[in-house]
Amino acid sequence: MERVGIGIIGTGKISSAYIEASKHFPILEIAAVADLNPAVAQAKADEYGLRATTLDAIFTDPAVDIILNLTIPKAHLEVGLRALGAGKHVYSEKPLGISFTEGQQLVAAARSNNLRLGCAPDTFLGGSHQTARALVDQGVLGTPVGGTAYFMCPGHERWHPNPAFYYEVGGGPMLDMGPYYITDLVNLLGPVARVAGATATPVSTRTITAKERAGEVIPVHVPTHVSGTLIFQNGAVVQITMSFDVAGHRHVPLELYGTNATLLVPDPNHFGGQVELLRKGGEWENVETSLPYGEGTNYRSIGLADMAHALRSNRPHRASGELALHVLEMMEAFGTSMETGRHVEMTTSVERPAPISTSLAEGRLA
Ligand SMILES: NC(=O)c1ccc[n+]([C@@H]2O[C@H](COP(=O)([O-])OP(=O)(O)OC[C@H]3O[C@@H](n4cnc5c(N)ncnc54)[C@H](O)[C@@H]3O)[C@@H](O)[C@H]2O)c1
């Protein structure tokens, strides 16, 4: 199959994960890289034997079919719209935009230009999450009842060299980590009907402890503890908390409850991990994960590869702009619910993405 040319914009921390993982997907050809800071792009290009280009040139580069937008969240809209305007497909890191309105603009621009829009996360395509999906699809849970989703930590300023964006508008634990959990929940349970939420901001500054900028104090402009309830269209009620204010905890990342069973789904920020099942009246069992794209490798770029294959074979891609927009509407709704004291009805909905076809050799997606 003809390879698809990828132009990376934003060669910061996460770009290495994409460049390395792309080696698992022969359809991806990283044609060029660019960054607001040309020296950063050149250094990444030198490290991986790639071609650095200017920000202006990459949008019109004939070798680039898809712009891979790995910039910080508040630049996703500007970079994404410019790429779509230049006739390039776009695959973006999460969140799709820093507000639902921004996400809507990107989805609308892709539609009106007849171009593809994809968005991270793609971890729900990992072997463990697809195993959980297969169990749900087989009806093992019975009628879905509810569940829990927890990501809680003391904050990313412990390890990220430039953590200020996590505390600016467009950052915060919900927009940063919520996409992994909520996207996986939609993959498992389908779309959400309404959201009830509450938020807290216990401190107004954070002190960086990552060695690159240790001791620097950064302001906090967003809630850093976000909690609430997702009410799915199928009736399931899932409690969720995303926080940068918790020293430690003992919740598992994702639990799903059904009338017949409880399912433990591993960390949706990773592709593998142990799936566990408790059938009513039985014992906890470890579920074997024989599906591809699981343990041992960071496959971050599988969503991009799926979109590239989808382009070539003219089928829908799984990590879609519509899915990311539905998730973004939910994530924004926690704050809206806090402000209004009401549940927030979702205006968007989405079909669950098709399960990964396992009939092909690893690296090929249908
Ligand atoms: N760091 C992680 O572990 C991680 C994990 C998953 C997803 N992400 C997501 O990846 C994205 C990037 O995160 P990161 O950690 O790599 O950030 P980073 O700050 O390390 O890198 C971002 C890069 O984008 C460039 N940039 C910013 N604005 C730009 C613009 N307008 N045009 C061109 N380049 C621009 C910056 O110069 C920088 O090099 C974010 O959306 C984040 O949510 C990060």
The ligand as an ORCA input file, in Angstrom:
! r2SCAN-3c Opt
* xyz 0 1
  N       4.496     14.995     27.397
  C       3.689     13.957     27.449
  O       3.963     12.947     28.157
  C       2.448     13.915     26.623
  C       1.776     12.711     26.570
  C       0.652     12.605     25.778
  C       0.205     13.692     25.081
  N       0.834     14.890     25.169
  C       0.275     16.006     24.411
  O       1.186     16.350     23.385
  C       1.131     17.750     23.124
  C       2.511     18.316     23.252
  O       2.999     18.013     24.555
  P       4.559     17.995     24.864
  O       4.658     17.437     26.236
  O       5.308     17.367     23.761
  O       4.823     19.583     24.919
  P       6.234     20.337     24.724
  O       6.058     21.684     25.351
  O       7.357     19.456     25.180
  O       6.360     20.475     23.117
  C       5.479     21.266     22.369
  C       6.246     21.842     21.189
  O       5.311     22.569     20.372
  C       5.954     23.757     19.930
  N       4.926     24.752     19.625
  C       4.133     25.409     20.492
  N       3.295     26.225     19.813
  C       3.542     26.042     18.511
  C       3.000     26.598     17.324
  N       2.017     27.500     17.357
  N       3.498     26.185     16.134
  C       4.505     25.278     16.085
  N       5.058     24.718     17.175
  C       4.587     25.095     18.384
  C       6.873     24.172     21.062
  O       7.919     25.003     20.608
  C       7.352     22.822     21.589
  O       8.567     22.407     20.993
  C       0.113     18.320     24.095
  O      -1.139     18.447     23.451
  C       0.021     17.272     25.195
  O      -1.268     17.246     25.784
  C       1.967     15.012     25.910
*
